[in-house]
Amino acid sequence: MITAMLSDGVPEHLPALDAAGVTELVVIGAPPPGADAAAAWVAELARTWIRPEE
């Protein structure tokens, strides 16, 4: 397993990370305060980084 941690990555980096053998990606960031804002932040991360099943 090769893990990469990014604080400023974008999904367009995924092919290069895959080619380098990365098998796990950790996106680093601090959620905003407040439950509603944190939930919206997590939802946006999911929309950005998780591909829908094909």
Steps between C-alpha positions, in 0.01 A plus 500: 500500500626845409322794662510862387373794702396818318386831636464675167442222251238479230340192343705560186802380703349151537640346179856603591456373856367171364794473260736553796338207680296693755224276635362725774442875494448715808362849438614732780288790611327639801122513496328827575345548842141400550327174417310626194806666348714191568239272340488721190882499486510118513231476232704731274811285555301194397367671186855606410692179571270199478409381155149364453491127438490422133 
